[in-house]
């Protein structure tokens, strides 16, 4: 007689919460020809076994009709480094950013400051007609200004480039990276992403010292194996990323993700071309939310679960949430924390995420070092009780658990 699925889940939750190894008396579902993780790939500590226990208990070996949702961040979770940054670098080096409509940089981003739009206008000039490629190869003032606003959030003169945004719903520089794709078709952007991907996979960490560099990127084989094993176990596996959606779709093809299994920063289109306006979520004002922190939850609830309006920003009922989630940064803390079965944090020392992961109040968090060039241990504790949380207004504060209790400062123990 098959053990009821709820009983398997309860037993697994107890084991993980206690931090103990799997029950010796419980038969291994993997031993019964269930999908198994590759034992040749080394995970930190007993993480592989805990992942396997979860897959066995929640997948189709426990219930042939099971299709639980598993969600992954993309940049620095499924790959090393950032594909949005890699594409931006390629766009600049290949003069693919177009002069804005009316030569007015304020049309490219809701939260650009007046100082930023003035600096961009002065650096990029008015010699290029609206809709035509700007000269942004190495050494141009226009390239330097765009890169400073995108990467440093300041102008080259040091003025703040963005203001007035909700820090839990949008990173305006991430959004701006997608908005600078305006004027191109989806097919054109996919072509740019494929060329950038080829360069990044051929590059090395020390490939170039130039300011606008080729960003080297590598797929994590451990995560490729995890994605494939979850799929074989019946999971509905998807990506939710804070990079431009058409760019991530190109990279995700190598892990066999279909286009509709990728959620990223999505531009609206007009007459077949991308615009500088972004997909809406949760009834928020136009261009004010992307797949970032609470915005990731919003798009997951809206696009996958069909939850509309302000309710999309709220934690969904447990039965409607993802069983598994993986991420590496504060960008991911909300949707990873929403997972009901198991949560994987790749340790890039993002304070808010790591405060929750190390606190591990319900025993459902796993921490794993980066699979390539893991970071050494932090010399001091994460400031969870004081400044590790960023509020909607950008103010720092304490990180709180689900019971609204302040999380104590945590040691960086997994490296």
C-alpha positions in Angstrom: 0.0 0.0 0.0 1.4 3.4 -0.9 2.1 5.8 1.9 -0.2 8.9 1.7 1.6 11.8 0.2 0.8 14.1 3.2 2.4 11.6 5.5 5.6 11.5 3.4 5.7 15.4 3.5 5.2 15.5 7.3 8.0 13.0 7.8 10.3 14.9 5.5 9.6 18.2 7.1 10.4 16.8 10.5 13.7 15.4 9.3 14.8 18.6 7.6 13.7 20.7 10.6 15.7 18.6 13.0 18.7 18.9 10.7 19.0 15.1 10.9 19.9 12.6 8.1 17.1 10.8 6.3 15.3 8.2 8.4 17.2 4.9 8.1 14.0 2.9 8.2 12.4 4.8 5.3 13.0 3.1 1.9 14.8 5.3 -0.6 12.4 6.3 -3.4 15.4 6.8 -5.6 16.3 3.2 -5.2 13.0 2.4 -6.8 14.1 3.8 -10.1 12.9 7.3 -9.3 14.8 10.2 -10.8 18.1 10.7 -9.0 20.7 13.5 -8.8 24.1 12.7 -10.3 26.2 11.4 -7.4 29.4 12.4 -9.3 28.6 16.1 -8.6 29.7 17.2 -5.2 27.3 19.4 -3.2 28.1 21.0 0.2 27.6 18.8 3.2 24.5 16.6 2.9 22.7 19.1 0.5 22.4 16.5 -2.3 20.8 14.0 0.0 18.3 16.5 1.3 17.5 17.6 -2.2 17.0 14.0 -3.2 14.8 13.3 -0.2 12.6 16.3 -1.2 12.4 15.2 -4.8 11.4 11.7 -3.8 8.7 12.9 -1.4 7.2 15.7 -3.5 7.6 14.3 -7.0 5.9 11.6 -9.1 7.4 8.7 -7.2 5.3 9.7 -4.2 2.3 10.7 -6.3 2.2 9.8 -10.0 -0.1 12.8 -10.6 2.1 15.3 -8.9 3.3 18.4 -10.8 4.6 20.6 -8.0 6.0 24.0 -9.0 9.8 24.6 -8.8 11.2 28.0 -9.4 14.7 29.2 -10.1 16.3 32.6 -10.3 18.7 32.7 -13.3 21.7 35.0 -12.8 24.2 33.5 -10.4 21.8 30.7 -9.5 21.7 28.6 -12.7 24.7 30.3 -14.2 27.8 32.0 -12.9 27.5 35.8 -13.5 24.8 37.9 -15.0 23.4 37.5 -18.6 21.7 40.9 -18.4 25.1 42.5 -17.8 26.7 40.4 -20.5 24.1 41.6 -23.0 24.4 45.2 -22.0 28.1 45.0 -22.6 27.6 43.5 -26.0 25.0 46.1 -26.9 27.4 48.9 -26.0 30.3 47.4 -27.9 28.2 46.9 -31.0 26.3 50.2 -31.2 22.9 48.6 -30.7 21.3 51.1 -28.3 19.1 53.5 -30.2 18.6 57.2 -29.8 15.5 57.7 -27.7 12.2 59.0 -29.0 12.4 62.8 -29.5 16.1 62.5 -28.4 14.6 62.7 -24.9 16.2 60.4 -22.3 13.4 60.9 -19.8 11.3 58.6 -22.1 13.6 55.7 -21.4 12.9 55.3 -17.6 10.3 56.4 -15.2 12.7 56.9 -12.3 15.7 58.6 -14.1 16.6 61.8 -12.4 16.8 65.2 -14.2 20.6 65.1 -13.6 20.8 61.7 -15.3 18.7 62.7 -18.4 20.8 65.8 -18.7 24.0 63.9 -18.5 22.9 61.3 -21.0 21.7 64.0 -23.4 25.0 65.9 -23.2 27.1 62.7 -23.5 25.2 61.2 -26.4 24.3 64.4 -28.2 21.7 65.2 -30.8 23.7 64.3 -34.0 22.0 60.8 -34.1 18.4 60.8 -35.2 15.8 59.3 -32.9 15.5 55.5 -33.5 19.1 55.3 -35.0 22.1 53.5 -33.3 24.1 55.6 -31.0 27.9 55.4 -31.1 28.6 53.5 -27.9 31.8 51.5 -28.5 34.8 51.8 -26.2 36.0 55.3 -25.4 32.9 57.3 -26.3 31.3 59.7 -23.8 27.9 58.2 -24.6 29.0 54.7 -23.7 30.6 55.9 -20.5 27.5 57.7 -19.3 25.2 54.8 -20.1 27.4 52.4 -18.3 27.7 54.6 -15.3 24.0 55.0 -15.0 23.4 51.3 -15.5 26.1 49.8 -13.4 26.8 52.5 -10.7 23.3 54.1 -10.5 25.0 57.5 -10.8 26.1 59.8 -13.6 29.8 60.1 -14.4 29.7 63.3 -12.4 28.5 61.5 -9.3 24.8 62.6 -9.3 22.1 60.0 -8.4 20.7 58.5 -11.5 17.4 57.2 -10.1 14.9 58.4 -7.5 11.4 57.9 -6.2 10.9 54.2 -6.6 9.7 51.4 -4.4 12.9 49.5 -3.4 10.9 46.2 -2.8 9.3 46.2 -6.3 11.8 47.5 -8.8 15.5 48.0 -9.3 15.4 50.9 -11.8 18.8 50.1 -13.3 17.7 46.6 -14.1 14.5 47.9 -15.6 16.5 50.5 -17.6 18.7 47.8 -19.1 15.5 46.3 -20.6 14.1 49.6 -21.5 17.2 50.4 -23.6 16.1 47.6 -25.9 13.3 49.8 -27.1 13.0 50.1 -30.9 14.2 46.5 -31.6 12.0 43.5 -32.4 12.0 40.4 -30.2 13.8 38.5 -32.9 16.5 41.2 -33.1 17.0 41.1 -29.3 17.2 37.3 -29.4 19.9 37.6 -32.0 21.8 40.0 -29.9 21.5 37.7 -26.9 22.8 34.7 -28.9 25.9 36.7 -30.0 26.5 37.9 -26.5 26.1 34.4 -25.1 28.6 33.0 -27.6 31.2 35.6 -26.5 30.5 35.1 -22.8 30.9 31.3 -23.0 34.2 31.7 -24.9 35.5 34.3 -22.5 37.6 33.8 -19.3 37.5 35.7 -16.0 40.6 37.6 -17.0 39.6 38.0 -20.6 39.7 41.8 -20.8 40.5 44.8 -18.7 38.6 47.2 -20.9 35.8 49.3 -19.3 33.1 47.8 -21.5 34.2 44.2 -21.2 33.0 40.8 -22.3 31.3 39.3 -19.3 32.2 35.7 -18.9 29.4 33.3 -18.0 29.3 29.6 -17.2 26.4 27.2 -16.6 26.4 25.5 -13.3 26.4 21.7 -14.0 25.0 21.0 -10.5 22.0 23.1 -11.3 21.6 21.7 -14.8 21.4 18.3 -13.1 18.9 19.5 -10.5 16.6 21.1 -13.1 16.7 17.9 -15.2 16.0 15.7 -12.2 13.1 17.8 -11.0 11.6 17.6 -14.5 11.9 13.9 -14.6 10.2 13.7 -11.3 7.2 15.5 -12.6 7.9 19.0 -11.3 6.7 22.1 -13.3 10.1 23.9 -13.5 10.3 27.5 -14.4 12.7 30.5 -14.3 11.9 33.9 -12.7 14.7 36.5 -13.4 15.4 40.2 -13.1 17.2 40.2 -16.4 15.3 41.0 -19.7 13.0 38.2 -20.5 14.0 37.7 -24.2 17.6 37.5 -23.2 17.0 34.9 -20.5 14.9 32.8 -22.9 17.9 32.5 -25.2 20.2 31.4 -22.4 17.6 29.1 -20.9 17.2 27.1 -24.1 20.4 25.2 -23.2 18.6 23.9 -20.1 15.5 23.0 -22.2 13.3 25.7 -20.9 10.5 26.7 -23.2 9.8 30.4 -23.8 6.7 30.3 -21.7 8.6 28.8 -18.8 10.7 32.0 -18.4 9.5 35.1 -16.6 11.8 38.1 -16.7 11.6 41.9 -17.3 9.1 42.1 -20.1 8.8 45.1 -22.4 5.5 46.0 -24.0 5.5 46.1 -27.8 4.1 48.4 -30.3 4.0 47.8 -34.1 6.1 44.7 -33.6 8.9 46.5 -31.7 9.8 46.7 -28.0 8.9 49.9 -26.2 10.4 51.5 -23.1 7.2 50.6 -21.2 7.1 47.4 -19.1 4.6 44.7 -18.4 2.2 45.6 -15.6 1.6 43.6 -12.4 -0.6 43.8 -9.3 -2.4 47.0 -10.3 0.7 49.0 -9.6 1.4 52.2 -11.6 2.9 51.8 -15.1 6.6 50.9 -15.2 6.9 50.7 -11.4 7.3 47.0 -10.8 9.6 44.3 -12.3 10.6 40.8 -11.3 12.6 42.1 -8.3 12.0 41.1 -4.6 8.3 41.5 -4.0 7.8 42.1 -7.7 9.0 38.5 -8.4 6.2 37.3 -6.2 3.7 39.5 -8.1 4.6 38.1 -11.5 4.7 34.5 -10.2 1.2 34.9 -8.7 -0.1 36.8 -11.8 1.5 34.9 -14.6 1.5 31.4 -13.2 -1.3 31.3 -10.7 -3.7 33.8 -12.3 -3.9 36.0 -9.2 -4.9 39.5 -10.2 -4.7 43.0 -8.7 -3.1 43.9 -5.4 -3.5 40.3 -4.2 -0.6 39.3 -6.5 1.7 41.1 -4.1 0.5 39.0 -1.1 1.8 35.6 -0.2 -0.6 33.1 -1.8 -2.3 30.3 0.2 0.1 27.4 0.8 -1.6 25.0 -1.6 -1.0 27.5 -4.4 2.7 28.3 -3.8 5.8 26.8 -5.3 7.1 23.7 -3.5 10.8 24.5 -4.3 12.7 27.7 -5.0 16.3 28.6 -5.5 18.1 32.0 -5.6 21.3 33.8 -4.7 20.5 37.4 -3.8 18.1 39.8 -2.0 16.3 40.0 -5.4 15.1 36.5 -4.6 14.3 36.6 -0.9 10.5 36.9 -1.3 9.8 34.2 -3.8 12.4 31.8 -2.3 10.9 32.3 1.1 7.4 31.5 -0.3 8.4 28.0 -1.2 6.6 25.4 0.9 8.8 22.4 0.7 12.5 23.3 0.3 14.5 26.5 -0.4 18.0 26.6 -1.8 20.2 29.7 -1.2 23.4 30.0 -3.3 25.7 31.9 -1.0 26.8 35.2 -2.6 26.6 36.8 0.8 23.4 38.8 0.1 22.5 39.8 3.7 18.7 39.6 3.7 18.6 36.3 1.9 21.3 34.8 4.1 19.7 36.0 7.3 16.7 33.9 6.5 18.7 31.0 5.2 21.0 30.7 8.2 18.1 31.4 10.6 16.3 28.4 9.0 13.4 28.7 11.4 11.4 25.9 9.8 14.3 23.7 8.7 13.4 24.1 5.0 16.5 26.1 3.9 19.6 24.8 2.3 22.8 26.9 1.8 25.3 26.0 -0.8 28.5 27.9 -1.8 28.8 29.1 -5.4 29.9 26.1 -7.5 32.6 28.2 -9.2 34.9 30.5 -7.2 33.0 30.3 -3.9 33.4 33.3 -1.5 35.5 33.0 1.7 33.6 33.4 5.0 32.5 36.8 6.0 34.8 38.0 8.9 31.8 39.3 10.8 28.1 38.3 11.3 25.3 39.4 9.0 23.7 42.5 10.5 20.2 40.8 10.5 19.0 42.5 13.7 19.9 46.0 12.5 20.4 46.9 8.8 20.2 43.8 6.5 16.6 44.6 5.4 15.9 47.3 2.8 12.4 48.9 3.1 10.2 50.2 0.3 11.7 53.6 0.8 15.3 52.3 0.8 15.8 52.7 4.5 17.8 49.9 6.2 16.2 48.0 9.1 16.1 44.6 10.8 15.1 41.4 9.0 12.0 39.7 10.5 10.9 36.1 10.3 7.4 34.9 9.4 6.3 35.5 13.0 7.5 39.1 12.7 10.3 38.5 15.2 13.7 40.1 14.5 16.3 37.6 13.3 19.5 37.6 15.3 22.8 38.3 13.6 24.0 35.2 11.7 27.4 33.7 11.1 28.5 33.0 7.5 29.1 29.3 8.0 28.8 27.8 4.5 31.7 28.6 2.2 
